[in-house]
Amino acid sequence: MAYDAVAPGSSQQSDPFTPPSDSVLWRKDFLLGAATASYQIEGAVSEDGRLPSIWDTFSATPGKVLAGDTGAVACDHYHRWEGDLDLLSRLNFEAYRMSVAWPRVMDEAGRPNRKGLDFYKRLLGKLKEKGLQTFVTLYHWDLPQHLEDRGGWLNRETAYRFADYADLMSRELSGHVDAWMTLNEPWCSAFLGYGNGHHAPGLANLRYATQAMHHLLLAHGLGTQALRANDPSSMKGIVANVGRGTGETSSAADQRAAHLFEVQHNAWILDPLLKGEYPSDLWELWPGAEPLVLEGDLQTIAAPLDFLGINYYFRTNVKSDGAHGFIESPLPDVERTQMGWEVSPDGLRDLLTGFHGTYANLPPIYITENGMASDDKVHNGAVEDPQRITFLKRHLAAVDQAVKQGVDIRGYFVWSLLDNFEWAYGYERRFGVVHVDYGTQQRTVKRSGELIAKFIEARKTKR
């Protein structure tokens, strides 16, 4: 595969994603899908009994989200979902990863909201009719505001309320879901939400972050028990966003800094899940920030997983802070996305092979998010996104390399199907393989989406 960026209109750009014949991407059981999340696309925040979420509150707070954007309308997916599922079929995707909005399906007393549940039943039923595999995330950051009012993830009780939610959803949707994911990116929920305030609910205290993380992971463990009891035929997992850290120099201090970066970004989540313990190096980095852990918590958290979802976007270069931590040291003259994130496919491969060597009980992996933001515009009815095309090709090649080094990877989901509400960055940053005009809600398949569709069609023909 050629990985150099291709200029719009180049004849090379007509070439679909065509990997070598021995690539895992040709394998019959390797899934190619697209992903979205409820708050980022649904809109309809006050319809049919949906309650406020922490992101409704956060985005309505002046200064929290770029340009004052909110998810009130987003992609209007709540009303346009059938057309969006038709896009999945048009692009030949084999699987769809979506999330349920917790505030849409339960009231404050924990009773089911039938209108909200019926929405997801209709959606999942149509996906099954289309022959797509369904991957459903229970928590993609939209915590009901009434739970945050009682402490949110700082309150241990929220973990038990999550278990109630998982119990309800797995009873109501049993048979509709191929794979359940309890949480999406607990690192972001804990650190960005409670550690530095960049995300909802906007608190900034490191001790809050570690306690929130513990309750998130406890919620995962308790929720998994409910999922297994009610929907035994489905797969159960969790999604972690992982980051590759590299040292500015080969010095011992900078290499230690890179190690500590990966401890706080990766091992903070993966060690409790796969080893039943928090990494001791974390408390070297964050002395005095240990959470309150009760007897039996870590055993609950470390219940076996059927799969692990991995979200990957970029590499971070760091150097020693001269004490016991790290500071970021961005490299000059490297390719970056609209988010300012360094493009590093090798970082994905290195992390996957590293996890394979570190965790003896590493479950099968799905790449549940990978993609990039760019400032895409419609010209003459088309959207050319050459950087995204090469980004996806190179990261798919990195996945193939990891598989050939022994990592059990079962599928790959592009982030995202649609341009959408990009959290604190609002609507400026576009991650979709389908462009959304937020004023008219017109959808336009980007060039990357067209090439993905051609490649998946070629896979079907070859099989």
N, C-alpha and C positions, 0 to 999 in steps of 0.2 A: 504493500500500500504506500502511496505517496502521501507524505504528511505536510508538505509545504503549503502555506496559505495560497489560495487560488483567488485571483481577482474576479469580481463579478463580470459575467459575460464571457469568461475564458472558456475555450472548448473543453478544457480539462474538467470543468465543473459539471459536465454532463455525466461523468463517470460516477456510478453509484458506489456505496460502501461495499467494496469487493475484497474481502480479506483472502489470504492464501487458502488453498484447499484444505490444509490441515488445521485451520483455525477452529477453536471451540465454537465460534459464532455460527458455523455450519451444523453444529450438533443438533439433532432432532429434539433433545430434551433441554436445550439451552433457551430460556425465555428472553424475548425482547419486548419491553413494555414502556409505558409512559406513566408519569406520576403527577399528582396534584394534591392539594390540601384544602380542607373545607373553608377556613376563613379567607384563604387567598383567592378563592374563585366564586363562592356561592352567593354572596350578597344576601338580600332578603333577611336582614338581621332582626327585624321585628315582626316577621310573618309567622303565622301558623303556630304560635305558642313558643317560639324560640326566645330564650332568656338572654340577657346581656352576658358577654364574656369579658375576660380581662383585656382582650385586644380591642373590643369596642370602647372600653374605658380609656385605655392607653392611647389609642389613635385619636380619640376626641380631646385629649389633653394637649393644649398648645405647646409646640416645640418638640413634641416627642417623635413625630413622623414627618419625613420630608414633604414639604409643600402642604402640610395639613391633611394629607390623604387619609382615608379610612377604608375599611372593608365593607361599608354599608351597601354598596352595589357590586364592587369588584367586577367579575366577568358575568354577573347575572346568571350564573350557572344553575341556580335554584329554579329558574324559569326556562332556561335554554339547554337543560341537561341532555335532552334527546338529540339535539343537533351536535352537541359536543361528543356524545358517544358515537354518532355517525362519523365524526372526524377520526376517532380511534380506528374505526373500521376502514375508512378511506386510506389511512396511513399504514394499514396492515399490522398494527400492533397486536401482539398475542396475549398481553396481560395489561391490567390497569391497576395501579396503586392509588388509592384514594383514602380520605379520612372521614370519619363521622364527627360531626359537631356535637360534642357533649351537651351544650346548652340547648340544642334543638330536640333532644330525645327524652329529656327528663325534666320534671319540675323541681322546685326547691325541696319538696318532701321526698324526692326520689321516685315519684310515680312516673310511669311512661307517658310521653306525649305522642299520641297515636299519629297525629299529622306528620310529625317529624320522622317517626319510625316508618311510616308508609312511603315517605319520599325515598328513603334509602332502600326499602324493599323493591320499589319500582325500578330504581336505578340499577340495583344489583341483578334483578330479574332480567332486565334488558341486556346487561353485560353477558349474562349466561346465555341468553338467546343468540347473541352474536358470537358465542364461542370463545369469549375472552376469559382468562383466569383472573380471579379477583383477589387482590391483596388489600386488606382493610386495616388502616391505622386507627386505633381508638383515641389516642391523644396526640394531636398535632398542634399543641400549645394553646388552644382556645378553652381555658379553664372557665367554668361558670363563675361569674363575678360574685355570686352569693357565697361561694366557697372561699374565694380570696378575701372576702370581708371577714371571714372567720380565721384568717391566717394563711390561706392558700397552702402551698407546699411546705411552709414552715410548720404547719399544723399536722401532726401525725394522723389525725382523723381523716384528712383528705385522701390518704392512701386507702383507707377502708371504704370511703365513698367511691373511689375509683373501682374498687373490687365490686361494689354494688352495680356500678355502671357496666363493667365488663360482664357481670352475670346477666344483666338485662339484655345487652346486645347479643351475647352468644346464645341466649334462649330465643330471642326474636329472629335472629338472622342465621341460625344454624341451617346448614345446607346451601346457603347463598355465598359462603366465603371459603376460598381455597386456603388462604393464609391470613392469620391475624397478626398484627403487630401492636403490642401494648402501647409503647411510647415512641415518638419520633424525637431523636436528638436530645436526650436528657441533659447533655452538656449545655446546650443553648438555653433550655428552660431554667436550669439551675444557675449557670454562671452569668448569662446575659440578662436573665430575668431578676435574679436576686443578688448577684455578685457585683455587676458594674452598672446595672440600670438601663442598658441599651434596649432591652426588650421588656414587654409587660411581665410583671406588674411595675417594673421600674425601680426596684430597690437596689441598694448598692452597699453590701456588707459581705465580706468574704465568708464570715461565719454563717451568715444566712445561706450562702450558696452551697456550702457543704451539707448543711442540714436539709435544705431543699432537695439536694441530690439524693440523700439517703431515703427520704420519704418517696421520691419519685421511683427509685429502684425497689423499695418495698411495695409500692403500688403495682409495679410490674410483676413482682413475684406473686402477690395476692391475686392480681387480675388473671395471671396465667392459670392459677388453680381453677378459677371459675370457667375460663375458656376450655380447659381440658375436661371439666365435668360436663359441660353443656354441648360441646361441639367436638367430639373426640376425633372425627375424621379429618379435621382441618389441621394445618400446620400452625404452630405458635412460635412467635419470635419477638424481637425488639430491634429498633433501628438506632444505630450509633453514628454520629458524625465523627470522622477521624481526621487527624491532621498530621502531616509529615513535618517534622522539625529537623533542620540541618544547622550545623555550627558555622559561624563566620570563618573560623580558622580551624586547623587541625589540633589546636592546643587542647590540653586536658580540660581546661576551664570551659572553653566553648563547646566541646563535645559533651561535657556534663550538662551544660545549659540546654543543648538540643535534647538530651535524654529527659531532662526535667520538663521541657515543653511537651514531649510526648506522654510523659507520666500524667500531667494534669489534663491533657486533651483526650488521651486514649485509655490509659490504664485506670484512671479514676472511675471509668464506667466498666471497662471490660474485666478488670481483676475481680470486683465483687460478683459479676455475673458468671465468670468462668473459673475463678479460684476460690470464691467465697471469702474474700478478704480485700480490704483497701490496701493499695500499695504504700509501703512504709515511707518511700521517698516523697510521697505527697506531703507528709507532715514536716519533712525537712524544708520543702518549698513554702508550705503554709503552716508554720508552727502555731499551735494553739487553736487551730480551726477544725479540730476533729469533731464530727457530729456525735450526738447521743445515739448509741446503737444498743438496742435491747436484746436480751437473750433470744436466740432463734431467728433474728432478723436476717442475718447473712445466709443462713440455710434456706430461708424462704426466697431470698433474692437469687441464689445460685441454683434454683431448680433447672433441670436440663432444658435446653432450647432445641426446637426442631430446626431452626435456622437463625442466622444472624444477618440483619440488614446493615449494610455499610453505605454511608453517604460520604462522598469525597469531592472536594472542589479545588484545593490549592496546597501549596507548600509554604512554610514560614521559615525564613532564615533568622537565626537568633545568635546572640553572643552573651557571655557571662555579664551579670550586673556587678561583678566584683565582690559579691557576697555569697548568697546561697540560692540565687535564682537566675533568671534570664531576662533579657530585653530584646525586642524585635530589632532586626538590622536588615531592612529590605535591600535586596540586591538591585544594582542599577542595570539598565539595559536588558531587562528580561521581558518576555511577553506577559502582558496582563490583560485581564478582562475589564469590562465596564465597572465592576466592583472594586477594581484595584488589586485583585487576587492574582498571584503568580500562577501561570499555567505550567504544571509539572506532572505529566503523565507517569513519569518514573516514580514519583512519590506515591502514587496509587499502587503500583506494582510492589514497591519496596515495603509498604505497610502491609499489604496482603501476605506477602511471603514472610514478613516478620511475625505477624500474628500466627501464621501456620507453624512457625518454629517455637513460639512462646507458649501457646496454649494447647496442651495435649488433647483437650476435649473440644477443640474448636468445631462448632457445628458447620454444616453447609452454609455458604454465603450467597446472598443476593446483593448486587450493587443496586440499592434502592433509590439512590439519587446520584446523578452526575450530569453536569451541564454547565452552562456559562451565560452570563448576562452581556448583552451588547445593545447599542443604541439603534435598534432596527426600525426602518421606515418603509412604508409601501411606496413604490415607484411604478407607475404604469401597471398597477394591479399585481405586482410581484414584490417579494422581499428577498433580497440577496443577503446572506449571512455567512460569508466565506470563513470567518474565524471560527464560528461554531462548527462548521463542517469539519475542519481540520482538528478542532478540539475533540469532537466525538470520535473521529477515526483514531486519533492517537491514544485516547483513553480506552477505547475498545481493544486496541492492540496491547495496551498494558495489562488489561484483564486476561487476554489470551496468554501473555507471557507468564502471568502468575499461575494460571491453570497448568501450564506446561512445567512449572516448578513444583507442582503437587498440591496446589490450593484447590479445594472443592468449591467451585463457583457455579451456581445453577442458573443465573440470569442477570439481566442488566435493565434498569429503568432510567430512561432519559428524564431529567428535570429541565423543563416541565412540558406537559402537553400544551398549555396555554401561557402566554404572558399573563401576569397576575399581580396581586398586591404583594410586594416584596418587603413585608414587615416594616421596619423603621425607614426603609428607603422608598416606601410608597409605590407609585406606578412608574417611576423613572427608569428602573432597571428591568430589562426584558429578558427572561430566561426561556421563553416558550419556543417550540418548533412551529407553533401557530401564533401569528400576530393577532392581537386584539386591539381594535380601535375602541377606546373606552367611552368615547362620545356616542358612537353608533352601535357598539357591540358587534361590529362586522369582524368576522374571522377570516384571516388570509394565511394559507399554508406557506411557510417559509421554504426557501430552497433546501435547507437542511431536512425539513419534514418530507419534501418530495424525494430526496435521495434515500432517506430511511425507508420510505414506502417501497421504493424500487428494490432496495437490498432485501427486505423481508420477503417480497414477492419472489425474488431470485432464490431465496432459501427454500421457499415452498416448492418451487419448480425442481430444484436440485434433489429434494427429498423424494 
